[in-house]
């Protein structure tokens, strides 16, 4: 706030500093300035802020203030201090501590005397050792700051939540006029409804034996994350710390106002977005404000806040109005009405279940007066290429609209890393969720089990001991790296003593555990499940496959299967099993009734069914794909697709666990697909997926196949550099440390390439190994990197890092070949860059049937242009990952 006031009072010549060590400076200026009540200042000046969290209203406040100022002045005159090299001529000290104007004894006069003492200070020999260059100073105490805020409407509104008295809602309504208060009441109504609707954990089966869901706040924990600068932090604390910044565009914010939280399947990113919104909802509503919320809502908010505090979660200083947007639902709405803006959708969310609607203009007017947090959950779940492009444009448009309206907004987005493309129009700051350490996993499990077995400490401790034992095994530790895995493992170890050792086995054991629990219940459900287990299995598998296929297509991002589609699938299964129509109808009626209530892991959603977490959908889809003799061919279809990558990994885990005879076919297809097309030879999707296979670890107990996967992944060194090479090094380094065979194979490949002087990505790969946590691997890589540099000569480094970014044009011959395969002429102009065509994904419809043959024509040409290969590979890889493959997986198309 002091920085903002300084910019307002003194002007744009102010240089502001962020949090952290600042050399005693919140801001500086240098040159001529004019301050109220002061003669003209001309020179170097420093502004300091001294903020006391809790004011007592006693002499202790002034005592604290003078201790702080004295320490700062001491630092300027200390002989060894770096500050002494550049002492200020002018000093402004700002504080929230009230200082009196009483002559001689008042705080203002006392500060004048203190500054004079330090300015004129001499040693015993009469030498000046103080701050002789200090010509003048100013004090912005609490009362003076009030006057400055009164004169700056923008700053007063931006900091209203921090400077006004009373509870949060009172502060909010204190800055609004009559019409704005009505809008705020609508938003508060939305918060009141949302805090209740969003209070349970999504994995409903993580409740007790009666399937009572746990409260989200009861089991909420912060998760480890890494910033773009590789600094370790925790996700919730990082988002809230950023949201505590004033991000009003007119106040020149130093911090980025948009972050994207990236995490793999089950990593907890969606749950974290829910928890963050609950933190902001509860902090706004926990103090009961008569006339705005009911006592029941205030009590609920207070309970949620206390549970979150008990979990050690950060609380905001700046209470932003939160709204959470599920991007899958927004994408569905956009596919039906392409003109729907993100702000219109936010307005629709606020109006849900409200008696009186507010307009888009109303919502924008309120956002101008109070800071906002918008959480966009599931960017990667917008799979349709055309809708995804629309959604990305609308996110960028929304941020432009907020900036134009001078609105202080913090945007948080979530996505899986695979398939996510950086959009320069949005420029998200990355926050990468990292695998849970054993300590983090046990901490989360303890919190989960404390709530789950509140009445049974013995069961709580027994299950926790089993989890702790599992965490000590290298095998099972690999399936304890995400909150979803730990939750499922805790449920499994309630019933059995040994943990499964792979992700496939983990999900299988989870399904078996829940199925057995449902079978043991009294009544017709248990009997029905026991008798028709095969059909119920098939229903889960076919419904999941259909849902995941539909999720890849336009207008199906919400992943809900209508009940009539469930009925068709059930009927097909029963007919295939030989049931007559007389038997089928009543049995389908029973299954559909259960599906509308809950059928093992299928849950009711709106007018259909769904799976509670996406990883369960992918697990059952993998089971469905593995059912036939053409399983290996089906898996090959999935290799290029980001949407299906986790399904491929789960299905491959099933093969290595239960269908050993298919292992050769699966691994061989990773190599085969990379030779099918020119585009595949450049991108090598099979080799790239081999990296994920090694990281997943499903071949960890089949060392021969793990070695084959390593050799497949190493083929990426034949191509250009890119993030995939860094990922290859990061994945292989720990495997090299554990396996002599893998280490030997990698070293032989590297030595051969050094000897042959083969161009490609070898230098980038070795540089990645140099950063390994294993000293022996890092040392060996350093030595080989020196050999490489000596062999190739300094003039050739680094490989392809100077890829040309200049466009090359489509000539007449290339143009005619592209037209011959159906490329729309509007995409072919004399000045066109082929890379623009390569950004287009195939959506499985005739309208984009030209995309794949057009790629072949372009890539055959591009492969001969070395200075474009890295750039083109990245563009093409992103587009191929978004290609629709679902059209080939379902018989009904």
Beta strands, then each sheet from edge to edge (+ up, - down):
strand 1: 15-16
strand 2: 27-33
strand 3: 41-50
strand 4: 90-95
strand 5: 136-140
strand 6: 224-227
strand 7: 232-234
strand 8: 258-262
strand 9: 321-326
strand 10: 372-377
strand 11: 409-415
strand 12: 429-433
strand 13: 561-562
strand 14: 602-605
strand 15: 608-611
sheet 1: 1+ 2- 3+ 4+ 5+
sheet 2: 7+ 6- 12+ 8+ 11+ 10+ 9+
sheet 3: 13+ 15- 14+
end
